[in-house]
Amino acid sequence: MVNLTPPQPPPVWTHTPEDVLRLTKEAIEKDRSVEDQVANLPISNCNFDTAALARSEAEFEALMEPLSFYQNASNEAEKLVRDFTVESSMRIDVYNAKVAAQKNIESSGKKLNPEEQRLVDKMILDGTRAGLGWKKELSQVCLEFNKNFNEEKGFVSFTLDDLKGVPQDVVSGYTRRTEMERSLGLKYAENAETRRRAHESYEARLELNAPLLDRAIELRRSIADLLGYKTWADYVTEVKMFLTDLEQRLRPLGVQERQGEPFDGEFYIWDYRYYDRLYLEKSLSLDDALVKEFFPVSVVVPAILEIYQNLFGVRFHEIKDSQTWHPDAQVFAVWAADAKSESDFVGYCYLDLFPRESKYGHAAVWPLLPGYLRSDGKRTYPLAAMVANLAKPTPDRPALMRHDDVVTFFHEMGHVFHGLLSRTQFSRFHGTSVARDFVEAPSQMLENWCWEPKVLEKMSRHYKTGEALSPELIKKIVKSRYVNVGLFYLRQLFFARFDVKVHTHKDKQDITTLWNNLRERVSLVKGGKIIAGQGSFGHLTGGYDAGYYGYIYSQVFAVDMYSTVFKGDPLDPKRGDRYRKSILQPGGSREELDSLEELLGRPANSEAFMKELFGDH
């Protein structure tokens, strides 16, 4: 690749808290001014540009999304943005201008391209859900819930005797008498009391969020009622019969899997991961701690980036001297592999991979900038940021990743590439701006690479010997994929059914009791002490309300895509290019089922998914 300069510089990250607040207020006033101009247009002057307001929205997002990454400085700014978003959604005068524009477009005979027509339809649909004062309070409640979630710093203390069975490298990674990752205690600790305490501490860590969730559900119920919907789930999505059918088919499988280890009939949630690990070790002689030694962070991350780059025909070039929001974060300029000019620029990728105080505690991707066409015909390029908390190094070992950490990283990078490789006319449809029961499908599909023998060999190197995983160990890892798959999916179904139930009940209910009872009934595990664990179910205030089922439903699409297109040769760049053009490039600019049909050569179906879970039966 020739030495090229990106046509769009990366964002500046030198803002003070005062700058963040000032820029936020200026952006809000500018966007409000555009809305005022649209609202004051004579009906006869309303046209496609009126209906869209798309470029103004895109410019607003282009400023505000990066500013949101100043976590401590942007809480007040984030509240201003949320309030303004609600205010905008309630502007009947702007909505009326859009309706007038739609009528004028139709009467004039003006031909819109498919993406333009889709934009008009979506903007009008948004307006039918406007005008509700309760939206502001709902936005504030969700903001407070998520703030508590992000700032939670709880820990649980154990003695070394309590931690018998937990690998030494795990124990040594935590400070004495201060912290312990509770999920690891559940997986390794031989003492059931340790596992119970770890679970209860983890489950109760956000009980303060329980009343906030109660209020959010109550507000959604009131909003849906005023809009004429039977329930909030009717407003957001249809309730899928798919869940009920899948639960009925999975239950016998889950009951059978519970018999894998001798037990007294009392199977508690804090026992699940422990016995799951024991069963893997005994049935497959698969030692999770040994597998971990083959996945140093310094090997896995570059290997995954190389796989993605070759599959999708792009190249990452790290910008060493570019400023970021934290010294740990890296920034890459992404280009087409054979780039010859500025037009081959793809966008920017940020990787912020290691833990620190007050950082978001899980792995996720933020699409900080969308790509779209500006009014001058030039393109604005996307920016995607992946945040993770990969393992810390210990005094005698480098940072290592469990295999499930590798799967998570591969999954999240799928979201990064969905954001980078999408190419739409309007920012509204860019990248992961797709239906919620499809948004996870591309990344879930890409998880399959982590179970392919030649990929496992490619991205593994023992931290001492440098040897790749042996064929024998790879075979065991692949076999482990569907061990206890029934119990795994029943747990996911519990989350989905809880979400649906709280958003379809017409009357107020005790959702703490529902959380605990439903988990026992659906997941086939007992919970012990009644705890308001729903306070940590961040999806319900983070955009997945009445939509968590999409994590399962999208697996149908993911498995169909992989088995049909990639299974024969998952590293084939030609297949990657076909997938890129059919799925990633259109984003949400057309119906997702149309994109799937283009890729598959037929309508999507659940045959491959059901076969994967239940075989040919």
Secondary structure as a PSIPRED ss2 file (coil, helix, strand):
# PSIPRED VFORMAT (PSIPRED V4.0)

   1 M C   1.000  0.000  0.000
   2 V C   1.000  0.000  0.000
   3 N C   1.000  0.000  0.000
   4 L C   1.000  0.000  0.000
   5 T C   1.000  0.000  0.000
   6 P C   1.000  0.000  0.000
   7 P C   1.000  0.000  0.000
   8 Q C   1.000  0.000  0.000
   9 P C   1.000  0.000  0.000
  10 P C   1.000  0.000  0.000
  11 P C   1.000  0.000  0.000
  12 V C   1.000  0.000  0.000
  13 W C   1.000  0.000  0.000
  14 T C   1.000  0.000  0.000
  15 H C   1.000  0.000  0.000
  16 T C   1.000  0.000  0.000
  17 P H   0.000  1.000  0.000
  18 E H   0.000  1.000  0.000
  19 D H   0.000  1.000  0.000
  20 V H   0.000  1.000  0.000
  21 L H   0.000  1.000  0.000
  22 R H   0.000  1.000  0.000
  23 L H   0.000  1.000  0.000
  24 T H   0.000  1.000  0.000
  25 K H   0.000  1.000  0.000
  26 E H   0.000  1.000  0.000
  27 A H   0.000  1.000  0.000
  28 I H   0.000  1.000  0.000
  29 E H   0.000  1.000  0.000
  30 K H   0.000  1.000  0.000
  31 D H   0.000  1.000  0.000
  32 R H   0.000  1.000  0.000
  33 S H   0.000  1.000  0.000
  34 V H   0.000  1.000  0.000
  35 E H   0.000  1.000  0.000
  36 D H   0.000  1.000  0.000
  37 Q H   0.000  1.000  0.000
  38 V H   0.000  1.000  0.000
  39 A H   0.000  1.000  0.000
  40 N C   1.000  0.000  0.000
  41 L C   1.000  0.000  0.000
  42 P C   1.000  0.000  0.000
  43 I H   0.000  1.000  0.000
  44 S H   0.000  1.000  0.000
  45 N H   0.000  1.000  0.000
  46 C C   1.000  0.000  0.000
  47 N C   1.000  0.000  0.000
  48 F H   0.000  1.000  0.000
  49 D H   0.000  1.000  0.000
  50 T H   0.000  1.000  0.000
  51 A H   0.000  1.000  0.000
  52 A H   0.000  1.000  0.000
  53 L C   1.000  0.000  0.000
  54 A H   0.000  1.000  0.000
  55 R H   0.000  1.000  0.000
  56 S H   0.000  1.000  0.000
  57 E H   0.000  1.000  0.000
  58 A H   0.000  1.000  0.000
  59 E H   0.000  1.000  0.000
  60 F H   0.000  1.000  0.000
  61 E H   0.000  1.000  0.000
  62 A H   0.000  1.000  0.000
  63 L H   0.000  1.000  0.000
  64 M H   0.000  1.000  0.000
  65 E H   0.000  1.000  0.000
  66 P H   0.000  1.000  0.000
  67 L H   0.000  1.000  0.000
  68 S C   1.000  0.000  0.000
  69 F C   1.000  0.000  0.000
  70 Y C   1.000  0.000  0.000
  71 Q C   1.000  0.000  0.000
  72 N C   1.000  0.000  0.000
  73 A C   1.000  0.000  0.000
  74 S C   1.000  0.000  0.000
  75 N H   0.000  1.000  0.000
  76 E H   0.000  1.000  0.000
  77 A H   0.000  1.000  0.000
  78 E H   0.000  1.000  0.000
  79 K H   0.000  1.000  0.000
  80 L H   0.000  1.000  0.000
  81 V H   0.000  1.000  0.000
  82 R H   0.000  1.000  0.000
  83 D H   0.000  1.000  0.000
  84 F H   0.000  1.000  0.000
  85 T H   0.000  1.000  0.000
  86 V H   0.000  1.000  0.000
  87 E H   0.000  1.000  0.000
  88 S H   0.000  1.000  0.000
  89 S H   0.000  1.000  0.000
  90 M C   1.000  0.000  0.000
  91 R C   1.000  0.000  0.000
  92 I H   0.000  1.000  0.000
  93 D H   0.000  1.000  0.000
  94 V H   0.000  1.000  0.000
  95 Y H   0.000  1.000  0.000
  96 N H   0.000  1.000  0.000
  97 A H   0.000  1.000  0.000
  98 K H   0.000  1.000  0.000
  99 V H   0.000  1.000  0.000
 100 A H   0.000  1.000  0.000
 101 A H   0.000  1.000  0.000
 102 Q H   0.000  1.000  0.000
 103 K H   0.000  1.000  0.000
 104 N H   0.000  1.000  0.000
 105 I H   0.000  1.000  0.000
 106 E H   0.000  1.000  0.000
 107 S H   0.000  1.000  0.000
 108 S H   0.000  1.000  0.000
 109 G C   1.000  0.000  0.000
 110 K C   1.000  0.000  0.000
 111 K C   1.000  0.000  0.000
 112 L C   1.000  0.000  0.000
 113 N C   1.000  0.000  0.000
 114 P H   0.000  1.000  0.000
 115 E H   0.000  1.000  0.000
 116 E H   0.000  1.000  0.000
 117 Q H   0.000  1.000  0.000
 118 R H   0.000  1.000  0.000
 119 L H   0.000  1.000  0.000
 120 V H   0.000  1.000  0.000
 121 D H   0.000  1.000  0.000
 122 K H   0.000  1.000  0.000
 123 M H   0.000  1.000  0.000
 124 I H   0.000  1.000  0.000
 125 L H   0.000  1.000  0.000
 126 D H   0.000  1.000  0.000
 127 G H   0.000  1.000  0.000
 128 T C   1.000  0.000  0.000
 129 R C   1.000  0.000  0.000
 130 A C   1.000  0.000  0.000
 131 G C   1.000  0.000  0.000
 132 L C   1.000  0.000  0.000
 133 G C   1.000  0.000  0.000
 134 W H   0.000  1.000  0.000
 135 K H   0.000  1.000  0.000
 136 K H   0.000  1.000  0.000
 137 E H   0.000  1.000  0.000
 138 L H   0.000  1.000  0.000
 139 S H   0.000  1.000  0.000
 140 Q H   0.000  1.000  0.000
 141 V H   0.000  1.000  0.000
 142 C H   0.000  1.000  0.000
 143 L H   0.000  1.000  0.000
 144 E H   0.000  1.000  0.000
 145 F H   0.000  1.000  0.000
 146 N H   0.000  1.000  0.000
 147 K H   0.000  1.000  0.000
 148 N H   0.000  1.000  0.000
 149 F H   0.000  1.000  0.000
 150 N H   0.000  1.000  0.000
 151 E H   0.000  1.000  0.000
 152 E C   1.000  0.000  0.000
 153 K C   1.000  0.000  0.000
 154 G C   1.000  0.000  0.000
 155 F C   1.000  0.000  0.000
 156 V C   1.000  0.000  0.000
 157 S C   1.000  0.000  0.000
 158 F C   1.000  0.000  0.000
 159 T C   1.000  0.000  0.000
 160 L C   1.000  0.000  0.000
 161 D C   1.000  0.000  0.000
 162 D C   1.000  0.000  0.000
 163 L C   1.000  0.000  0.000
 164 K C   1.000  0.000  0.000
 165 G C   1.000  0.000  0.000
 166 V C   1.000  0.000  0.000
 167 P C   1.000  0.000  0.000
 168 Q H   0.000  1.000  0.000
 169 D H   0.000  1.000  0.000
 170 V H   0.000  1.000  0.000
 171 V H   0.000  1.000  0.000
 172 S C   1.000  0.000  0.000
 173 G C   1.000  0.000  0.000
 174 Y C   1.000  0.000  0.000
 175 T C   1.000  0.000  0.000
 176 R C   1.000  0.000  0.000
 177 R C   1.000  0.000  0.000
 178 T C   1.000  0.000  0.000
 179 E C   1.000  0.000  0.000
 180 M C   1.000  0.000  0.000
 181 E C   1.000  0.000  0.000
 182 R H   0.000  1.000  0.000
 183 S H   0.000  1.000  0.000
 184 L H   0.000  1.000  0.000
 185 G H   0.000  1.000  0.000
 186 L H   0.000  1.000  0.000
 187 K H   0.000  1.000  0.000
 188 Y H   0.000  1.000  0.000
 189 A C   1.000  0.000  0.000
 190 E C   1.000  0.000  0.000
 191 N C   1.000  0.000  0.000
 192 A H   0.000  1.000  0.000
 193 E H   0.000  1.000  0.000
 194 T H   0.000  1.000  0.000
 195 R H   0.000  1.000  0.000
 196 R H   0.000  1.000  0.000
 197 R H   0.000  1.000  0.000
 198 A H   0.000  1.000  0.000
 199 H H   0.000  1.000  0.000
 200 E H   0.000  1.000  0.000
 201 S H   0.000  1.000  0.000
 202 Y H   0.000  1.000  0.000
 203 E H   0.000  1.000  0.000
 204 A C   1.000  0.000  0.000
 205 R C   1.000  0.000  0.000
 206 L C   1.000  0.000  0.000
 207 E H   0.000  1.000  0.000
 208 L H   0.000  1.000  0.000
 209 N H   0.000  1.000  0.000
 210 A H   0.000  1.000  0.000
 211 P H   0.000  1.000  0.000
 212 L H   0.000  1.000  0.000
 213 L H   0.000  1.000  0.000
 214 D H   0.000  1.000  0.000
 215 R H   0.000  1.000  0.000
 216 A H   0.000  1.000  0.000
 217 I H   0.000  1.000  0.000
 218 E H   0.000  1.000  0.000
 219 L H   0.000  1.000  0.000
 220 R H   0.000  1.000  0.000
 221 R H   0.000  1.000  0.000
 222 S H   0.000  1.000  0.000
 223 I H   0.000  1.000  0.000
 224 A H   0.000  1.000  0.000
 225 D H   0.000  1.000  0.000
 226 L H   0.000  1.000  0.000
 227 L H   0.000  1.000  0.000
 228 G C   1.000  0.000  0.000
 229 Y C   1.000  0.000  0.000
 230 K C   1.000  0.000  0.000
 231 T C   1.000  0.000  0.000
 232 W H   0.000  1.000  0.000
 233 A H   0.000  1.000  0.000
 234 D H   0.000  1.000  0.000
 235 Y H   0.000  1.000  0.000
 236 V H   0.000  1.000  0.000
 237 T C   1.000  0.000  0.000
 238 E C   1.000  0.000  0.000
 239 V C   1.000  0.000  0.000
 240 K C   1.000  0.000  0.000
 241 M H   0.000  1.000  0.000
 242 F H   0.000  1.000  0.000
 243 L H   0.000  1.000  0.000
 244 T H   0.000  1.000  0.000
 245 D H   0.000  1.000  0.000
 246 L H   0.000  1.000  0.000
 247 E H   0.000  1.000  0.000
 248 Q H   0.000  1.000  0.000
 249 R H   0.000  1.000  0.000
 250 L H   0.000  1.000  0.000
 251 R H   0.000  1.000  0.000
 252 P H   0.000  1.000  0.000
 253 L H   0.000  1.000  0.000
 254 G H   0.000  1.000  0.000
 255 V H   0.000  1.000  0.000
 256 Q H   0.000  1.000  0.000
 257 E H   0.000  1.000  0.000
 258 R H   0.000  1.000  0.000
 259 Q H   0.000  1.000  0.000
 260 G H   0.000  1.000  0.000
 261 E C   1.000  0.000  0.000
 262 P C   1.000  0.000  0.000
 263 F C   1.000  0.000  0.000
 264 D C   1.000  0.000  0.000
 265 G C   1.000  0.000  0.000
 266 E C   1.000  0.000  0.000
 267 F C   1.000  0.000  0.000
 268 Y E   0.000  0.000  1.000
 269 I H   0.000  1.000  0.000
 270 W H   0.000  1.000  0.000
 271 D H   0.000  1.000  0.000
 272 Y H   0.000  1.000  0.000
 273 R H   0.000  1.000  0.000
 274 Y H   0.000  1.000  0.000
 275 Y H   0.000  1.000  0.000
 276 D H   0.000  1.000  0.000
 277 R H   0.000  1.000  0.000
 278 L H   0.000  1.000  0.000
 279 Y H   0.000  1.000  0.000
 280 L H   0.000  1.000  0.000
 281 E H   0.000  1.000  0.000
 282 K H   0.000  1.000  0.000
 283 S H   0.000  1.000  0.000
 284 L H   0.000  1.000  0.000
 285 S C   1.000  0.000  0.000
 286 L C   1.000  0.000  0.000
 287 D C   1.000  0.000  0.000
 288 D H   0.000  1.000  0.000
 289 A H   0.000  1.000  0.000
 290 L H   0.000  1.000  0.000
 291 V H   0.000  1.000  0.000
 292 K H   0.000  1.000  0.000
 293 E C   1.000  0.000  0.000
 294 F C   1.000  0.000  0.000
 295 F C   1.000  0.000  0.000
 296 P E   0.000  0.000  1.000
 297 V H   0.000  1.000  0.000
 298 S H   0.000  1.000  0.000
 299 V H   0.000  1.000  0.000
 300 V H   0.000  1.000  0.000
 301 V H   0.000  1.000  0.000
 302 P H   0.000  1.000  0.000
 303 A H   0.000  1.000  0.000
 304 I H   0.000  1.000  0.000
 305 L H   0.000  1.000  0.000
 306 E H   0.000  1.000  0.000
 307 I H   0.000  1.000  0.000
 308 Y H   0.000  1.000  0.000
 309 Q H   0.000  1.000  0.000
 310 N H   0.000  1.000  0.000
 311 L H   0.000  1.000  0.000
 312 F H   0.000  1.000  0.000
 313 G C   1.000  0.000  0.000
 314 V E   0.000  0.000  1.000
 315 R E   0.000  0.000  1.000
 316 F E   0.000  0.000  1.000
 317 H E   0.000  0.000  1.000
 318 E E   0.000  0.000  1.000
 319 I C   1.000  0.000  0.000
 320 K C   1.000  0.000  0.000
 321 D C   1.000  0.000  0.000
 322 S C   1.000  0.000  0.000
 323 Q C   1.000  0.000  0.000
 324 T C   1.000  0.000  0.000
 325 W C   1.000  0.000  0.000
 326 H C   1.000  0.000  0.000
 327 P C   1.000  0.000  0.000
 328 D C   1.000  0.000  0.000
 329 A C   1.000  0.000  0.000
 330 Q E   0.000  0.000  1.000
 331 V E   0.000  0.000  1.000
 332 F E   0.000  0.000  1.000
 333 A E   0.000  0.000  1.000
 334 V E   0.000  0.000  1.000
 335 W E   0.000  0.000  1.000
 336 A E   0.000  0.000  1.000
 337 A C   1.000  0.000  0.000
 338 D C   1.000  0.000  0.000
 339 A C   1.000  0.000  0.000
 340 K C   1.000  0.000  0.000
 341 S C   1.000  0.000  0.000
 342 E H   0.000  1.000  0.000
 343 S H   0.000  1.000  0.000
 344 D H   0.000  1.000  0.000
 345 F E   0.000  0.000  1.000
 346 V E   0.000  0.000  1.000
 347 G E   0.000  0.000  1.000
 348 Y E   0.000  0.000  1.000
 349 C E   0.000  0.000  1.000
 350 Y E   0.000  0.000  1.000
 351 L E   0.000  0.000  1.000
 352 D E   0.000  0.000  1.000
 353 L C   1.000  0.000  0.000
 354 F C   1.000  0.000  0.000
 355 P C   1.000  0.000  0.000
 356 R C   1.000  0.000  0.000
 357 E C   1.000  0.000  0.000
 358 S C   1.000  0.000  0.000
 359 K C   1.000  0.000  0.000
 360 Y C   1.000  0.000  0.000
 361 G C   1.000  0.000  0.000
 362 H C   1.000  0.000  0.000
 363 A C   1.000  0.000  0.000
 364 A E   0.000  0.000  1.000
 365 V E   0.000  0.000  1.000
 366 W E   0.000  0.000  1.000
 367 P E   0.000  0.000  1.000
 368 L E   0.000  0.000  1.000
 369 L E   0.000  0.000  1.000
 370 P C   1.000  0.000  0.000
 371 G C   1.000  0.000  0.000
 372 Y E   0.000  0.000  1.000
 373 L E   0.000  0.000  1.000
 374 R C   1.000  0.000  0.000
 375 S C   1.000  0.000  0.000
 376 D C   1.000  0.000  0.000
 377 G C   1.000  0.000  0.000
 378 K C   1.000  0.000  0.000
 379 R E   0.000  0.000  1.000
 380 T E   0.000  0.000  1.000
 381 Y C   1.000  0.000  0.000
 382 P C   1.000  0.000  0.000
 383 L E   0.000  0.000  1.000
 384 A E   0.000  0.000  1.000
 385 A E   0.000  0.000  1.000
 386 M E   0.000  0.000  1.000
 387 V E   0.000  0.000  1.000
 388 A C   1.000  0.000  0.000
 389 N C   1.000  0.000  0.000
 390 L C   1.000  0.000  0.000
 391 A C   1.000  0.000  0.000
 392 K C   1.000  0.000  0.000
 393 P C   1.000  0.000  0.000
 394 T E   0.000  0.000  1.000
 395 P C   1.000  0.000  0.000
 396 D C   1.000  0.000  0.000
 397 R E   0.000  0.000  1.000
 398 P C   1.000  0.000  0.000
 399 A C   1.000  0.000  0.000
 400 L E   0.000  0.000  1.000
 401 M C   1.000  0.000  0.000
 402 R C   1.000  0.000  0.000
 403 H H   0.000  1.000  0.000
 404 D H   0.000  1.000  0.000
 405 D H   0.000  1.000  0.000
 406 V H   0.000  1.000  0.000
 407 V H   0.000  1.000  0.000
 408 T H   0.000  1.000  0.000
 409 F H   0.000  1.000  0.000
 410 F H   0.000  1.000  0.000
 411 H H   0.000  1.000  0.000
 412 E H   0.000  1.000  0.000
 413 M H   0.000  1.000  0.000
 414 G H   0.000  1.000  0.000
 415 H H   0.000  1.000  0.000
 416 V H   0.000  1.000  0.000
 417 F H   0.000  1.000  0.000
 418 H H   0.000  1.000  0.000
 419 G H   0.000  1.000  0.000
 420 L H   0.000  1.000  0.000
 421 L H   0.000  1.000  0.000
 422 S C   1.000  0.000  0.000
 423 R C   1.000  0.000  0.000
 424 T C   1.000  0.000  0.000
 425 Q C   1.000  0.000  0.000
 426 F C   1.000  0.000  0.000
 427 S H   0.000  1.000  0.000
 428 R H   0.000  1.000  0.000
 429 F H   0.000  1.000  0.000
 430 H C   1.000  0.000  0.000
 431 G C   1.000  0.000  0.000
 432 T C   1.000  0.000  0.000
 433 S C   1.000  0.000  0.000
 434 V C   1.000  0.000  0.000
 435 A C   1.000  0.000  0.000
 436 R C   1.000  0.000  0.000
 437 D C   1.000  0.000  0.000
 438 F C   1.000  0.000  0.000
 439 V C   1.000  0.000  0.000
 440 E C   1.000  0.000  0.000
 441 A H   0.000  1.000  0.000
 442 P H   0.000  1.000  0.000
 443 S H   0.000  1.000  0.000
 444 Q H   0.000  1.000  0.000
 445 M H   0.000  1.000  0.000
 446 L H   0.000  1.000  0.000
 447 E H   0.000  1.000  0.000
 448 N H   0.000  1.000  0.000
 449 W H   0.000  1.000  0.000
 450 C H   0.000  1.000  0.000
 451 W H   0.000  1.000  0.000
 452 E C   1.000  0.000  0.000
 453 P H   0.000  1.000  0.000
 454 K H   0.000  1.000  0.000
 455 V H   0.000  1.000  0.000
 456 L H   0.000  1.000  0.000
 457 E H   0.000  1.000  0.000
 458 K H   0.000  1.000  0.000
 459 M C   1.000  0.000  0.000
 460 S C   1.000  0.000  0.000
 461 R C   1.000  0.000  0.000
 462 H C   1.000  0.000  0.000
 463 Y C   1.000  0.000  0.000
 464 K C   1.000  0.000  0.000
 465 T C   1.000  0.000  0.000
 466 G C   1.000  0.000  0.000
 467 E C   1.000  0.000  0.000
 468 A C   1.000  0.000  0.000
 469 L C   1.000  0.000  0.000
 470 S C   1.000  0.000  0.000
 471 P H   0.000  1.000  0.000
 472 E H   0.000  1.000  0.000
 473 L H   0.000  1.000  0.000
 474 I H   0.000  1.000  0.000
 475 K H   0.000  1.000  0.000
 476 K H   0.000  1.000  0.000
 477 I H   0.000  1.000  0.000
 478 V H   0.000  1.000  0.000
 479 K H   0.000  1.000  0.000
 480 S H   0.000  1.000  0.000
 481 R C   1.000  0.000  0.000
 482 Y C   1.000  0.000  0.000
 483 V C   1.000  0.000  0.000
 484 N C   1.000  0.000  0.000
 485 V H   0.000  1.000  0.000
 486 G H   0.000  1.000  0.000
 487 L H   0.000  1.000  0.000
 488 F H   0.000  1.000  0.000
 489 Y H   0.000  1.000  0.000
 490 L H   0.000  1.000  0.000
 491 R H   0.000  1.000  0.000
 492 Q H   0.000  1.000  0.000
 493 L H   0.000  1.000  0.000
 494 F H   0.000  1.000  0.000
 495 F H   0.000  1.000  0.000
 496 A H   0.000  1.000  0.000
 497 R H   0.000  1.000  0.000
 498 F H   0.000  1.000  0.000
 499 D H   0.000  1.000  0.000
 500 V H   0.000  1.000  0.000
 501 K H   0.000  1.000  0.000
 502 V H   0.000  1.000  0.000
 503 H C   1.000  0.000  0.000
 504 T C   1.000  0.000  0.000
 505 H C   1.000  0.000  0.000
 506 K C   1.000  0.000  0.000
 507 D C   1.000  0.000  0.000
 508 K C   1.000  0.000  0.000
 509 Q C   1.000  0.000  0.000
 510 D C   1.000  0.000  0.000
 511 I H   0.000  1.000  0.000
 512 T H   0.000  1.000  0.000
 513 T H   0.000  1.000  0.000
 514 L H   0.000  1.000  0.000
 515 W H   0.000  1.000  0.000
 516 N H   0.000  1.000  0.000
 517 N H   0.000  1.000  0.000
 518 L H   0.000  1.000  0.000
 519 R H   0.000  1.000  0.000
 520 E H   0.000  1.000  0.000
 521 R H   0.000  1.000  0.000
 522 V H   0.000  1.000  0.000
 523 S H   0.000  1.000  0.000
 524 L C   1.000  0.000  0.000
 525 V C   1.000  0.000  0.000
 526 K E   0.000  0.000  1.000
 527 G C   1.000  0.000  0.000
 528 G C   1.000  0.000  0.000
 529 K C   1.000  0.000  0.000
 530 I C   1.000  0.000  0.000
 531 I C   1.000  0.000  0.000
 532 A C   1.000  0.000  0.000
 533 G H   0.000  1.000  0.000
 534 Q H   0.000  1.000  0.000
 535 G H   0.000  1.000  0.000
 536 S H   0.000  1.000  0.000
 537 F C   1.000  0.000  0.000
 538 G H   0.000  1.000  0.000
 539 H H   0.000  1.000  0.000
 540 L H   0.000  1.000  0.000
 541 T H   0.000  1.000  0.000
 542 G C   1.000  0.000  0.000
 543 G C   1.000  0.000  0.000
 544 Y C   1.000  0.000  0.000
 545 D C   1.000  0.000  0.000
 546 A C   1.000  0.000  0.000
 547 G C   1.000  0.000  0.000
 548 Y C   1.000  0.000  0.000
 549 Y C   1.000  0.000  0.000
 550 G H   0.000  1.000  0.000
 551 Y H   0.000  1.000  0.000
 552 I H   0.000  1.000  0.000
 553 Y H   0.000  1.000  0.000
 554 S H   0.000  1.000  0.000
 555 Q H   0.000  1.000  0.000
 556 V H   0.000  1.000  0.000
 557 F H   0.000  1.000  0.000
 558 A H   0.000  1.000  0.000
 559 V H   0.000  1.000  0.000
 560 D H   0.000  1.000  0.000
 561 M H   0.000  1.000  0.000
 562 Y H   0.000  1.000  0.000
 563 S H   0.000  1.000  0.000
 564 T H   0.000  1.000  0.000
 565 V H   0.000  1.000  0.000
 566 F H   0.000  1.000  0.000
 567 K C   1.000  0.000  0.000
 568 G C   1.000  0.000  0.000
 569 D C   1.000  0.000  0.000
 570 P C   1.000  0.000  0.000
 571 L C   1.000  0.000  0.000
 572 D C   1.000  0.000  0.000
 573 P H   0.000  1.000  0.000
 574 K H   0.000  1.000  0.000
 575 R H   0.000  1.000  0.000
 576 G H   0.000  1.000  0.000
 577 D H   0.000  1.000  0.000
 578 R H   0.000  1.000  0.000
 579 Y H   0.000  1.000  0.000
 580 R H   0.000  1.000  0.000
 581 K H   0.000  1.000  0.000
 582 S H   0.000  1.000  0.000
 583 I H   0.000  1.000  0.000
 584 L H   0.000  1.000  0.000
 585 Q C   1.000  0.000  0.000
 586 P C   1.000  0.000  0.000
 587 G C   1.000  0.000  0.000
 588 G C   1.000  0.000  0.000
 589 S C   1.000  0.000  0.000
 590 R C   1.000  0.000  0.000
 591 E C   1.000  0.000  0.000
 592 E H   0.000  1.000  0.000
 593 L H   0.000  1.000  0.000
 594 D H   0.000  1.000  0.000
 595 S H   0.000  1.000  0.000
 596 L H   0.000  1.000  0.000
 597 E H   0.000  1.000  0.000
 598 E H   0.000  1.000  0.000
 599 L H   0.000  1.000  0.000
 600 L H   0.000  1.000  0.000
 601 G C   1.000  0.000  0.000
 602 R C   1.000  0.000  0.000
 603 P C   1.000  0.000  0.000
 604 A C   1.000  0.000  0.000
 605 N C   1.000  0.000  0.000
 606 S C   1.000  0.000  0.000
 607 E H   0.000  1.000  0.000
 608 A H   0.000  1.000  0.000
 609 F H   0.000  1.000  0.000
 610 M H   0.000  1.000  0.000
 611 K H   0.000  1.000  0.000
 612 E H   0.000  1.000  0.000
 613 L H   0.000  1.000  0.000
 614 F H   0.000  1.000  0.000
 615 G C   1.000  0.000  0.000
 616 D C   1.000  0.000  0.000
 617 H C   1.000  0.000  0.000
